[in-house]
């Protein structure tokens, strides 16, 4: 099996990916800032070599790429690269030994869709620092592969969900009051008739895709969307969550000005960022080439997230028990 370096190993994806790799028989070196434990605890971490590293600081000093290369990896899985300059430094250091490089991108390399579902072959229309940075990295890595340098694969997750952190709610933001409104039958304001689209994915399904890509030579040089089987509208997600509690949602469809007044500028802007894109991403290529098969639907991923949020006092559902998720709508 392979010697695998996971950069950003204790984050959302790495918390699930590292144990998968260990169970698969790989030798794993986990690099992170060392500020916290993984979101998902498992005994597999006992057999992992853990290295504390300040990626941003070492990038600035020009030493990060060389540090990774010195570990003599067969595979590097980079989950926390956000600029082309950072990717270029890593690629140059890895070029002499040419390990396989797996990079975590985002479906936000796409802007507002002209055709749905959006495929990986659509022209890149990213906007904003995060999306444009990831699109630049993707282009750099594909050029590198075509030139015969470091072989690379790019995976583009949707909105990563799961237990351990706040997730994008059915209102397209991080407002915990959304969960309370849906659980308690209180009015929930949604803009644009609630037709904005979100495409969630459970963190373990993203980890599954990375694990599969590691052993798929046909994936080298390509990009893959990693998402739940179906995207959902805000109103669809709100309906699904409310029905967990035996309710139909009380939705107020409002214009953007009223929405901003009700939820505040921070939450309104987060909703705007998500719904202006409204990306429905095709996962057909990931299915065909990687054998990717997500275990969680969009609502299933949210159910796991909400269960954790309630248990840890980060979401209020009025003291109700959160039942098992019911059928979609």
N, C-alpha and C positions, 0 to 999 in steps of 0.2 A: 504493500500500500504506500501512499504518498506522505511526504513530510509537508504539512500544510500550515502556512502562516495566516492567521486571521487577524486583520487590523480592524480595531473597533469591536473586539470580541465580546465585551460584556454589554453591548447595546441591545436594541430591540431584536434584531436578526441574529446576532452572534450568540445571544443567550440560548437560542434554540439550535443554532447551527453547530456550535462547538460540540455539544453532546452527541449530535447526529454523526459528526465526523469521527468521534472517538468510538462510537458503537460500530462504525463502518470499518474500523481497524486502522485508521490513519493516525500518524504521529502529529499532534497538534501543538502549535505554539500560539498562544493567545496574547496579542498586544492590545493594551488599552491604557487609558490615563490612570487607571487604578483608583478612581474616586469612589467606586461602589462595586458591589457584587453583581453578578448577572441577575436579570429579572427572573429567570427561571432556574431554580437550584436543582442540581442533580449530582449524583455521585461521580459521573464521568469527569467532572472538573478536577477530581483528585489526581487524574493521570495526565493532566495538561500542564505544559510549561507556561508560566505566566510572566510576561515582561511588561513593566510599567514604562510608558513612553509618552512624551508630550509631542504629538504629531505636529501641531502648529509651530511650536518652538523649534523643533528639529528641521521642519521644512524651511523655516526662516534662516536657520544656520546652514542649510544645505547638506545635512547629515542623515536625514531620515532614509532616503533611498539606499544609501550604503549600509545602514544598520540592518535593513530588511535583507538585502542581498547577502550580507555576512552570515545570515542564519541558514544559508544554503537550502532554500525551499525548492520543492518540486512544484508547489502551487502557492500562489498568494491570493487571498480573498480580501479585497479592499472594500470595507463597508463605510469608510468615513473620509472619502476624498471628495473635495468640493470645488477645486479649481484646476484648470488645465496646467498651471505651473506646478502644482503639487503632483499631478499625474505624470507630467513630463520628467520630473526629478526621479520618481520611482522607476519609470520605464528605462531611463538611461542607466540607472544602477543595475537593473535586472537584465539588460540586453546581452551582456556577455554569457550569462548562463541560461537565459530564455526559459524561465519557468512559466507555467500557465498562469495568467493573470485574470481573475474574475473581479469585475467592478460592479458596485451597486449604483445604479442610476436612479431614475424616477420617471413615472409617466408624465411628469411636468416638462419633459423635453418637448411635449406637444402643447400648443396653445389651443384656442377654441377650435373645435373640430369642424371640418367641412363635410366629412363622411364618417359614418359610424357603422360598426365598431372601427376604431382607429387601429390600423396595422402598424407594424414596425417600419414599413416602407414609406409611410407618409413623410413628406418634407417636414423638417424640423421648424416649428414656429414658436419656440420657447420665448417667454418674456419673464422679466424679473431675474434677480441675481441668482437664485437657486436653480431655476430651470435652465437658464442660459449657460450657467457654469457646467451643469451636467451634460448639456448638449455638446459643449466644446470638448469635454473629456471624452465623450463617446466618439466624436469624430477623430480625435487624436489617437485613441486606442485602435480604431479600425484602420487608420492609415498605417499605424505601427505594424499591425498584423499583415496587411497587404504588402508592406515593404520587406517582409521576412524577418522582422524583429521579434519582439515579445508577443507570443500568441495571446489574444485577449478575447474575453466574452463579456458582454454587458447585459445585466439584468435590470429591468425597470419595474420596481414594485409600484403598486397603488398606495392608498392611504393605509399605512401599516397599523394594525390593531392587535390587541391582545391584552392579557392581564399584566398590570404593573405600571401603567402610565395612562394619562388622559388620551382619549382618542377623538377623532372627528365625529361629532354627533350628527343626528338626523337633521340638524339645522345648518350643518356645514361649518361648524366652529367648535370651540372648546368650552362653551358655556355649560357648566354643570346643571344650571336651572332647566335645561332642555329635558334632562332625564326626569326631573321632578314633575315638570308639566305633563309629560307623557304618562308617567306612573299614576299621577293623582287626578288626571282628567282636567287639568287646567289649560286655558288657551295657550297655544303655541303659535307665535308669529312666524310666517315663512314668506319670503319674497318670490316674485315671478311665478305665482301660482304653485309654488313648491315643485317646479319641474326641473330645477337644477339637478345635475347628476353627480353622484360620488361613486368611486370604484375602490372599495376597501379590499384588504387582504390580511389574513392572519399572519403574524410574524413567523409561525412555524411553517406555513405554506411557502413563505419566501425562503426560509431555510431549506425546505425540501427542494426548491428549484436550484439553489446554489449547490446542494449536494449532488443532484442529478447532473448539473452542467459540468461538474468536475470530471465526470467519466464519459462525456459525450464529445468525441473529437469532431463530429459534424457540426457542433455548436461554435467552434472557433471562428472568430471573425464576424459573428452575428450578434444581434440584439434581441431580447425577449421581454415581452410584457409578462409580469407576474402579478396576477390579480385573482379575485374571486371569480366564479364562473359567470356571474351577472353583475353589472353595475345596477344601481338603483337610484330613483329620484328621491329628493328630500321627503316628499309626501309619502312615497312608498316605504321608506325607512321609518318615518314617524308612525305610519299605520302599523307596521310590523312590530315595533317596540310597544305601542299602546296595547296591542292585542296580547302581548305577554301578560298584561295585567287585566285582561278581560274587558278592555275598553275599545271604543273607536276614538281616534284622536280628535281633540277640539282644535282645529287649525284655523287661524286667522290669516287669510291671504292678503298681504299688505304691499304697498309700494316700498321702494328702497328708503325713502325719507322716513316713513313711519317705522320701518324695520330698524333703522339706525336709532331712532328715538327710544324704541322699546328695549333693545339689547345693548346699546352703547356702541361707540365707534370702533372699539377693538374687535368685538365679536362680529359686528357688521362687516368690517373689512375682511376678516377671515372667511366669512361666508361668501363675500364677493370674489375673493381670490379663488375659491373652489368652484363656485357655480359659473363664473365667467368662462372657465375652462370646460367644465362639464364633460370630462373625458370618459368615454366608454371604450376601454382598451380591449382589443382582441387578444385572446391567449392561445389562439390556434397554433401558432408557431411553437410556443412552449410545450403544448401538448404533443405536437407531431415530432419535434426534434429531441426534446428533453424527457418526454414521457411524464410531463407535469400533470398532476391530478390534485387540485386543491381539496382539502378535507372540509374546509369551512366556507359557507356562503357569506355574503356581506353581513346579513343579520346574525349568523352564527358567530362571526368574529366579534361583532358588537356585543353579543350576549356574554361571551367570555370576558370582555373588557369591563362591562357594566357589573358583572358579578364581583370582580376584583375591586372596582371602585366603591361599591356599596360596602363590601367587607372591610375596606380600609378607610371608611369615613369620608370619601371624596365624592360621593354622589348620594343624594337624599331621595329615596323612593317612599317616604312616608311610613317607614316601618314595615312595609309589605314584604312578603317573601317573593323573590324573583323565581318564577317557575321555569321549567325547561322551555326552550324556544318552541313556539307553535309553528305550523306551516306558514309559508312566506306571507301571503296576504289573505 
